[in-house]
Amino acid sequence: MSPTVSPTGMPSTTPSNDPTLSPSISPTHVPTVSAHPTTLPSVRPTNTPSNQPTSSPSEKPSISPSEAPSTSPTVLPTGSPTTSPTASIKPSPTPTKVPTASPTGAPTVSPSSSPSFPTPNLVMLFTDEQSFRTLSCYRDYLLSKYNMSHVDVWGDNLSVSTPNIDSLAKDGAMFTNFYATSPLCTPSRGTFMTGMYPAFTGTEFNTAELDPTLKTWADILRDEKGYATSYMGKWHLDGDAKPGVGAPAGRDFGFDENQYRYNRGHWKYFDEINGSMQVYTMSEEENFAGRYNQHFSSDFLMDRGIEFIERSVSSEKPFALMISFPDPHAPNQNRPFYSNMYKDLNFRVPATARMNLKHDPAPPAFNNMGYVDNVSPTDDVDQYFDEYEQRHFIDHMQQYFGMAKCIDFNVGKLLEKLNALGIDDNTIVVYTSDHGGMKLEHGIKNKNFPYETSAGIPFVVKYPDRIPAGKIIETAHSSVDFAPTILSMMGITDPPPDVTFQGIDASQELMSSDMIISNNDQITFSINTGNNPSWAAAIKTGYKLIFSHNDVPWLFDLNRDPDELINFASSSWHQPIFEELREALIGALTRYEVPLGKRSNFIYLDVPACYDRRDVLPVNNGKILFCSDIGTDVPMTRCENQEKIRDHCPVSCKTCCQDSPGKIWVNNAVEDAILSRISVVLEEFDDFVP
């Protein structure tokens, strides 16, 4: 099938050499964490990362790649990294500042003031399900904080080089603690567009429709400032329509041009026939033989975006363009050249998958590893994952890296064009994703969990006129902050009276002269949505507290435990942080109508005095046993004779009946468990106050 649009020809340059896998920042080895800790640290936690980055992200590459890559990675010259956590925890020194126990206030209703400046353009580059581990600027930053085993989770030195995206960070700012307000396509996209939480946008479900009465940041730019606006690529805010090309009547949401927008699906090739965009799967790839690079999804959308920019410049209008790439979301398939780029890389299943599936240590209850095939801890986990790697995972990751590399090449095309048009300095370029992708970290294939590589997303922004080059922002932010922040940077400090933002304006952090910014008091939230929500999280720099409907609260100390394996909620040294995050998250449950709070009749807000651990029992008979096996496969006499089993299973061993003087969530309200009079009998309450 021949396209009606004339081919633009092969790019004048081909992609660069295969990623250089040596980081520009040498890793600082910090203490590793225990695979199966039995004690919590006895030293007070730090309130800031243990090591600040020693330099800005990797040096700016040439924007245009120059020659075809080899597929063999360069070996990083380093000592032998640890391949699994060691047997002890060595806490970092006492912090200079202990966080307060009071929660942060509600986010600002409108963006704060910012100085006037020339009207800038905006290009927002939006990917789908991209792990920040596939951007080399983030890898460099992480290697400045942790040793390699915590960074290269799929194998030492297995990384993808993204020089063009890195240049956005080098010439602008990189957020290192930016989260999807809800790490699922539709809820996240609704929040990015409106600056409001999912309950207020109509997008609590993955095929929901964005409320048509709401105004997006694009509406405001077009109506208040006269911007030319265009949306290209995946939208996923118009319900079930698939592909749903174009904007339905009354649903342009501020974008004048929508002919290259489609609602749903992960199509690999696009064409334009008689003025209408057509979509194609990989099975139809040969329709584009000889011109793959003109019609593959990432290439096609970027080329149409560049054409829009050229038209806008010719008309002398400021423009706002959003390109939403369907990659690197599955299906993991690439056009020729990128499909073979990483064929020599031998990816391994992350260590956290093997640990969690063995329940050594056990994952939190919100991680049901439901996307892993039916394998229980009693099966041979190592054999299963070894076979899974060869059967599926290696090729899956090779293509995932290739999709990230193809997007980076297209970012290079954009940067070249902005420079050639003379609008580089006055154009804001944002690069981010709707949510992360876990790629079998903790045994999870993709997203919708509170772990760092699911809820955490890349967010880099370049604006040479206003943002100092090489800035690092470690303050916790989320996608609900995007709309108030971007509008403030573009001169709209007061939104229309019919617009309310629930996010925080981060423009002052971006445009200040400080090169490393870390507001340790700021708390952001990431939540699970839908009919059966399982978790909600409050996050500040270095720490994350998670409530769930079927488990105790989990507190992750990301400075000591970047793999998110250890629950610090019972650590006495972590109590100020725990209490601060707990109060903030309790407030968010009602303020933002968080689904977990609305749809759960019981949530532990404190850790009960008596509860059984979910890890495997510490027995030496070669069997995999749990507290639930006490009284059957494990005789009760083992409780009487072995202290380690009594400590592991105090409820099953009937050695603990202590009341828990803490808080619980019952029927959409907070109760003081030790004093409350609850009319209904709840098994969980009986556990809390036996």
N, C-alpha and C positions, 0 to 999 in steps of 0.2 A: 504494500500500500504506500503510495507516495504522498508526502505532506503537501498541503497547499501553500505553506509558508516556505519561502526560499531558504535553503540551508545557509547557515552563517559560516559554514566551513569548520575545519578542525581548528582548535586553538593554536595560536601561533607558537606556543610553547607547550611542551609535554610536562607532566608532573615530575617533581624533583626526585632525587635519589630516595631509595627506601629509607624510612625514618632513621635518623641518627639516634641511637638508643642511649647515648651517654647524656645524662642530665647536665644542665648548665650550672646546677648547684649541687655540691657534694652533699650526700646525706650525712646528717648528724645522728649517730646511733643513740637512741634513747632506750631506757629499760624496756625489755619485752614483757609480755604479760603471760600469766599462767594459763595453760590449757584447761586446767581443772582446779581452780583455786579453792582452798579450804578455809582461808582466813581473809579478812578484809584488811586494808592497810592501816597501820597505826600512826601514820603521819598525815597531817592536815592536807587536803587537796589544794593544788594551785588553782587560782582563779583565772589564769591566762595560760596560753600554750607554753610548754616547757622551753621551747626554743623559737624565738622569732625568726622569720626568714632573714637570711643574711644578705640577700640581694633580690632585685626585682625579677619577674619571670624571664624566661630565656630570651637571648638576644634576638633583635628583630631580624628576620630573614629577608632575603630578596623576595618581593611580592610574587614574582613570576617564577614558577618552577622551571627548571632548565633541561633536565634529561631524564630518561626513563630509569626507574629504580631497579636495583637488584633486589632479590627477596630475602637475602640472608641478613640477619640482624648483626649489628656491630656489638661486640661483647663489651660491657662496661667494665673498666679496670677497677675492681674493688676486691676487698677481702670476702671471704665466704660469709654470705648473709645467713641469718638463722632461717630455717625452713619451717619451723613450727615454734609456738610460744615456749619459753623456758619454764622452769618449775617454780618460779617465785615472782612476787611483785615487789619492785623497789620504788616506792612512791617518790615523787619529786619533792623538792624542798618546800618549806612553809611559805605560803604566799605573802606578799606584802599587803594585800588587800583582801579582806573577807567579804563576800557578797552579803548585802543586807537581806533580811528575811522577808521584807515587805515586797509585794508583787509590783511589777511595773504597772503604770496607769494604762488606761485604754488608749489605743492608737489615736493620733490626731485625726480630726474630722476632715481637715483640708490641708493641702500642702503648705509648708511654711514659706515665708518670703524668701526670695532670692533676688540678686541684683539684676537689673535689666541688661540685655545683651542682644546682639543682632539675631534675627530670626534664623534658627538653625534648621537643617533638614534632618530627617530620621530614617534610618534603615534598621529594621528589627529582623534579625535572622533567628529563626525559631525551629529547632530540630525536635524529633520525636523519640523519646526513650533513650537519651544519650547519657551514658555514664561519664562523669567528669574524669574518670581514669583514662578516657580516650583522647584527652587534650593534654599535650605535653607541657603546657604552662602549669596545669594543675599537678601533674606528676612531679615537676621540678619543685613546686612549692611543698608538696607532701614529703619529698625526699629531704627537704631542709628541716623537717620536724621528726620523721620516723625512719627506722631502718627499712631496708628494701622489702623485707618479708611482709610488711604491713602495707606496701604501696603496689608492688608488682604482684598482685594476688593470683594471676594466671601463670606465673613463672617468671623467674628473674630475668630482667631486661626485655621482657615481652611488652612492648609499648608501641604506640603509633605517634609519629612525629607530625605535628600540625603547625607548621611555621607561620602560616597566614593568620590563623586564629590567635596564635601566640603573640603576633605583632599587635593585635588589638589590646592585649593585656600589657605589653611592653610600652605601647604608646598611650595607654589609658589606664583603666582600673580593673582589678580582678577581685570579685567578692569570693571569699573562701568559706563562708557559712551562709549560703543562699539556699532556700528550701522551697519546694513546691508546697503551697498551702494545702493541697490534696494531691498526692502523687498518682493521679489517674487522669486520662486525657481530658474528658469533658469538664469535670470540676476544675482542673487546673487552668484550662484555657479560659473558662468563664471568669475566673479570678484575675488572670493576667489582663483581660480586656476591660474589666470594670473597677478593679480595686476593692472588691467586696468578697466576702466569704461565700461558699457555695449555697448555703441556705438562703441567701438573699439575692441570688442570681437565677434561680430556677435550674441550676446545673448540679444537683446532688448525685445524679446518676449518669452513667457513661454514654447514654444515647439521648440525653435530655436536650431540650431547646433553651437557648439563652433567652431570658425574658425580654421581649421586644420593646418594653417600655423603658428599659435602661439605656443610658448613654455610655458609650465607650470613650476611651481616650481619643480614638479616631474621630468620633462625632465632635468632640470638643475642639480638636485641632482644625477640622474642616469648617465648623460653624463659627468658631470664635476668631480664628486666625486666617481663614481662607486657604488652607493647605490643599494641594492636590493629593489624593489618597488612593492607595491601591493595596489589595490583599491578594496574595498568590499562594496556592498550595492548600494543604489540608486545613479544614476549619473545625469540624467535629462539634458544632454548636447548633446544628439544624435537625436534631432528632435522628430518625432512622434512615434518612435519605442516603442512598449509596449508588453511584458516586455523588449525585447531587451537585452537578457542575453549575456554577454561578450562584447568585444570591436570589432567594425567593422574594417576591414583592413585599416591601416593607421591612426587609431584614438585611439591609446593607451594612448596618451598624457603623456608619460613618465612612465607609469606603466607596469612593466613586467608581472605581474599576474593580470588577469581580469576575471577569470572564475566565481567569485562570484559577479561580477558587473552586474547590470541590469539598463536599462535606465529609465523606468517610471512605475508608479503604486505604490499602497500601499498594498503590499501583506503581509499576516500575518504569513505564514509558508513557509519554504524552505526545500528542500531535494536535495540530490545529487544522480542522477541515471545514471549509466554508464558514470561517469565523467562529467556530465552536471547538472547544478543547475536547479531545477524545482521550480515553484512558485505556491502558493495556497492561496485561500481566507479563511476567517473564516468559511464559509459554509462547508469547507473540513477538519475542525479541527479534526474530529474523526478519520481520517487516522493516526493521531499521538497519539492516546490514550496511556497513560502510558509513553510517552516520549515527552510530550509537551515542556519541558524545554530544549530539544536538538534541536528542530526544529522551535520553535517560532522565529520570525525574529531577535529580539535583541540578543537572546541566540545563535542562529545559526551563525550569523555574528561574534560575539565576539569569539566564539570557533574557527572558521576558522582563525580569525585574530591571535589568540594565537598560532595556529599551524604554521602560517607563521613566527611569531617571533621565535619560536623554531627552525625552519629550518634555518633561517638567522643566528642565534647564532651558530648553529652547523657548518655552512659554514664559520664562522668568517667574515661575511660581515656586514657593517653598513646597517641599513634598514630604510625605510620610508613607513609607513602603514597608509592608510586612510580608516576608517570604517564609512560609511554613513548610519546611521539608518533611516528607513522609519518612525519610531515613533518619537514623539507623534502626528504626523499629523493624521487627520481622515482617515479612519473610526476608531472611538474610541472603540476599541475592544482589549481584553487582553486574554492571556492564563489563565487557572485555577490557582488559588492562588492570582494573582494580580487582576483578574477580580472582586474579592469580597473584596479586602483589604480595600477599602474606602466606603463600603456600608452604614456605619453609619453616613457619613458626609452629611449634608443638605446644599447644596450650594445655594446661592442667586445670582440673576442677579445683577451685579455691579450698584451702585447708579448712575454712570455717564450715563448708558444706559437710565435709567428712566428720568434723567434731560434732556439729549439731545433729546430724542424722544418727550418730552413735549415742547421742545424749551424754556426751563427755567433753565439754559441759552441755547440759540440755539447753535448748533455746527457750525464750519466753513463750508463753502459750499463744500469743498473737502470731507467732511464726509456726504455722502448721505445715510448712513445706509442701503445700498442696499441689504445687506444680511439678514436684519430683514424682516419678513413677512409684507405684506401690512397693515401697521398700521399708521395712521396719528395722529398728535398732538390733533386732535379733538376727537379721540377715548379714551377709558378708558385705558390709558397706564399701570397703576398699575395692573388692572385686567388682561390685556393681559400678562404681564410678570409673574404675579403670576401663571397663568395657564401654561405658557411656561416652567417655572421651573419644575413643576410636570410632564409635558408631555415629556420633553426632556432634559432640561439643567442639572438637578441633576445627572442623569445617565451619561450624556456626560462628566461632570467634574470628576465624580468618576473614570471613565475609563482613562481620561487624566492624572490624578494623578497616577493611577496604571501603565500606560506606562512609566511615568517618573521614578517611583520607580524601575521598571524592568530594565531600562537602568542603573540606579545607581548600582543595584546589579551586573550587568555585568562589570561595571567599577571596582568594587571591585575584580572581578576575574582577570582582567587585572593587577591591581596593585599587587596582590599576585604573579602572574607569573613573573612580572618584578623583584620583590624582590627575588624570588626563583632562578632566573637565574643570579642574581648578577649584573644586568644592570640598576637598578633603578636610580642610581645617574647620569648616562650618557644617559638617555633617556628623551627626551622632550615629555611631554604629553599635548596636547591641547584639550580643550573641548569647543565646540561652536555650533551654529545652523545657518541654512541658513537665517532664519528670525524668528520673534516672532510669537505669537498667542494671539489675544486680548480677546477671550473668553467672548464676549459681553461687554467688556469695551467700552464705548461710543456707544453701540448698534451694534458693529461690531463683527462678528463671528471669523474672522481669521486674515488676513494680508493685506499688500499692502497699508498701510496708514502711515503717518509720526508720529503717536503717539508712545510713548515710548515703549509700549509692542508689537508693530508691527515692527517698524524700529529698536528699541533697541534689542540687543541680548546678551546672556551670552557669556563671553569669559574669560576662566581661563587657565593658563598655568603653568606647573610644570617642573622645570629643576634644580634639586638640586645642580649640579655642578656650576651653574651660577646665578640663580635667588634667591635672599634672600627670606626666607620663610615669608609669611604673608604680602607681599607687596600689596598695593592698588594703582591702577593707575586710577585717575579721569580725566585725559586728554581725550578729545574727539578723538576717532579713528573710523575707519570703515573697512569693509572687503577688501577694495582696499589696505589696509596697510599690509595685512597678508603676501603676497608673499615676499616683500622686507624685512620684519621683520624676518620671519622664516629663510630665506636664510642667512641673516646677522648673526643670532644667530648660524647657522650651518657652519660658516666660509666662506661663499661666499659673499664677500663684493662688488665684481665687477661682474655684470651679463654679459653674453655673449653679443657681440656687436649687435646682432640682437634682443635683448630683451630690452624693455623700460618699466619701472614701473611708474605708475601715483600715486602711494601711498607713504606713509611716513614710513620710517624705525623707528620702536619703540624699537629696541633692546637695545639702551642705557638706555631708561627708565626702561626696564625690568631688566637689569643687574647692574644698579647703586645701591649704598648702601642706597639711600633714601627709606624710607618705605611707604610714602604717596607722590605721585607725581600728581600735578595738574597744567598743563600748560594752563593757562586761555587764552592765546593768540592763541592757535591752533584751527583751524576751520576745521570741516569735513562736508561731504555732504551725503544726502540720497535722492534718486530721484525715482519718479514714471516713469515707462517705458510703451512701447506699442504704439498703434496708437492713443489713446485718453488719453494722460497723464494729470493728474489733479493737480499735485503738484510737488514742489522741495523744499528741506529744507537745510539750513545752520545751523550747530550746534556747539556750544562751551560749555564748562563746565557750566551747569546751565541754558543755554538759547538756544532757537530754533526759527528760523525765517522761515516761510513758504510762498512761492509764490504759487498762483493758478490762473487758467485762468478765474475764474468766481467769484472772491471774493477779498476783500482787503487783504494786507499782514497780517499775524497773527504772533505775537511774544509771545511765551510762556516763562514765568519766572518759571523754574522748582523748584527753591528754595521756592518761595512763593506759587506756584500753581502746586503741583506735579500731580494733576488730569487733568491738561491741559484743563481748562475750560475758562480761561480769556485771552483776547487779550490785551497785554500791548503795542502794536505798537504806540498808541497815548499818552502814558505816557511820560511826559516831562523828568522825571528822567531816563527813559530807552532809550532816544534818542542816546547817544553814542553807546550803544550796538546795537540798531536797525540799525544805520548807518554803523557800522562795519560789521555786518552780511549781510546787504543789498548789500554793495559793493562786499563782497566776493562771494555772491550768483550770482550777476550779472556777475562777471568774470567767474564763473563756468558754467553758461548757454552756453557760447560759447566755453570755453576751453575744456570742457568735452562733448560737443555736447548733452547737456541735452535735452531729448525729449520735455519737457514742453516748452523750448525756441524755439525749431525747429518747433513745430507743433501748437503753439498758436500765433494768430495774434495780441493779446492784453493781457497784464498783468499789473495789478497795482503794481508798485514798491514802492509807497508811499500810505498813507491813504488819500483819498479825504477829502476835507474840509467838504463836505456835503454827507452824506450817511445815509440811514435808517438802524436801527438795525434789526436783524433777530429774536430777542427774541419776546416772546409774549408781547402784549401791556400791560402796567401797568394800567389795568382797574379793577374795583371792581364789575362788574355785573355778574360774574360767567362764562362769555363766554371766549373762547380762540380765540383771534383776533390778527391780525398782521398789520404792516404798509400798506400792500397791501389792507387792508379792509377800509382804509381811503377814504371817499367819497361814500362808499356803506353802509356796516354794521356800520361804524363809521362816523357820520356826520362831515363835515369840521368844524362845530362850536366847536367840541371838541378840535381841534387844537387851535382855538382862545382863548378858555377858560381855557385850562389845559396845563401848562408849561411842565409837565412831558411827555405829548404826543408830544408836539412840539420838545422837546429834543430827544425823541425816534425816531421820524419820520420827520426829517427836510425837506427831499426831498418831501415826500408825502404831508406834510402840507404846502409846498411851502414857508417855512420860512427861507431858506438858499439858496443863489445863489452866494456863494463866490468861486473865482477861487482857484485852488490848485497848489501852486508853488512846484511841485514835479516831480518825474520821472515816466515814463511809458515805457513799452516794446511794440513796434509796429513793426511788420514784421521783427522780428529777430534783432532788434537794440534798443538801449536806446534813448529815446527822453526826452528833457526837456519840460514838458507839457505846461508851461506858455509861452514859446517862440516859440514852434515848429509850423511849417506850414505843416499840414497834408492834403494831397490831397483828401483822402477818408473820408467820413463822418462815424464816429463811435459813436454809442450810448454811449459807455463807455467814450469816449473822451469828449462828450458833458456833461456827468456827472462830469468829472474831471475839466473841464474848462467851466462852464455854461455860 
